[in-house]
Amino acid sequence: MEKKKITTKDQLDDFYPVLAKIWREVFTPIIGSNQVEYMLANYQSKELIMQEIEAGVHYYALVLDDEYVGYIAYEVRPDYLYLSKIYIVAKYRNQGLMREVFAWLDELAANHGLKQHLRVNQGNTQAIRVYQHLGFSLIKEEITDIGTGYQMVDYVFEKE
């Protein structure tokens, strides 16, 4: 699997339909389509992603056999490597791709001498099982008001 760093608007424009598809696949059953569309518009719009990239967040499209199969985003913070996005398209899940992604992230964190942190929606039980299997431990719960009556109800996991 290839990791293609997204640094330009053209790269993001090319990849964005897959990003939106993944969000709808993953989150519609958990939080409903209205909140998914709200979050795509307000937290994962092309404009906001480009702002994040310019501020130092690293976005990578995951490519297998010339097809986008997922994406990741991370940020190097003073105390930890923050894994903000880790997604695989539904038809490519359970094929070992996540293990490959995390082997790379583990190496990246080790090279920086940092532990890893991530947030996961409490209703995303499949992802929670994967993270626990890969050595992450639950450290706290976070509920964040994101406007318009919506909340992000997450767990924060950590890996040393």
Buried (B, 14 or more C-beta within 10 A) or exposed (E): BEBBEBEEBEBBEBBBEBBBBBBBBBBBEBBEEEBBBBBBEEEBBBEEBBEBBEEEBBBBBBBBEEEBBBBBBBBBEEEBBBBBBBBBBEEBBEEEBBEBBBEBBBEBBEEEEBBBBBBBBBEBEEBBEBBEEBEBEEEEEEEEEEEEEBEBEBBBBBBE
